[in-house]
Amino acid sequence: MSQCMIDYQAPDDLLKGRVILVTGAGDGIGRTAAIHYARHGATVILLGRTISKLEKVYDEIEAAGGPQPAIFPLNFEGATLKDYHDMAEALNKEFGHLDGILHNASLLGTITPFEQYAPELWDQVMQVNINGPVWMTQALLPLLARSEDASLIFTSSSVGRKGRAYWGAYSVSKFATEGFMEVLAEEVEHLGSIRVNTLNPGATRTGMRASAYPAEDPMTLRTPEDIMPTYLWLMGPDSKGHNGKKFDAQPPRT
């Protein structure tokens, strides 16, 4: 992991004129990324399941003078293939293309021995973390192909690169995410205009992290703001040519 990505200084107009979709944009890392992308000139499509949270992010972007964002309510848990294709049709009508997707929405599930893992919860985590993003991506690929420089970022985790006891469906879903990224990156390589990578945010001060590590002092962790340089670098033109790679948003903790 190059230090320059972690310390990347994004020019103000890095994403000017770009249309970028952020999933899980209502809070945590997704919210922060959406605000930063807008701050650097992108028209951001805010996707999430809670409209009131998306509206707050929308208002914050507008108040800061960013390009007018769009809100797209969708819950991966109940979304169907038709929903993804309807979404592609709506975005095509409104924007005509997509320059980037940050797949950020994730469900933790539970930290428990696999022997005790509830099958219904396992299916739910897989649906939100891998199945939904996969089929959404398939529906949106034609819009990404219309961009001269499109970046597709899948959110990974350290437990998606090396399995860890008790992390169950979350860990397995992130391994699947890494595998899907590698498959898709090879398939789009010949286009030269779409890059597909994974990004591991690392230990970050979010609600999900607090659920996973209730005894941890959140003040010892980096905030979503702190890790934005890599999110900006990977979404912007300076990362062109990097395809099929696994990135980290912060140095490993010692």
Secondary structure, 3 states (H helix, E strand, C coil): CCHHHHCCCCCCCCCCCCEEEEECCCCHHHHHHHHHHHHCCCEEEEEECCHHHHHHHHHHHHHCCCCCCEEEECCCCCCCHHHHHHHHHHHHHHCCCCCEEEECCCCCCCCCCHHHCCHHHHHHHHHHHHHHHHHHHHHHHHHHHCCCCEEEEEECCHHHCCCCCCCHHHHHHHHHHHHHHHHHHHHHHHHCCEEEEEEECCCECCHHHHHHCCCCCHHHCECCHHHHHHHHHHHCHHHCCCCCCEEECCCCCC
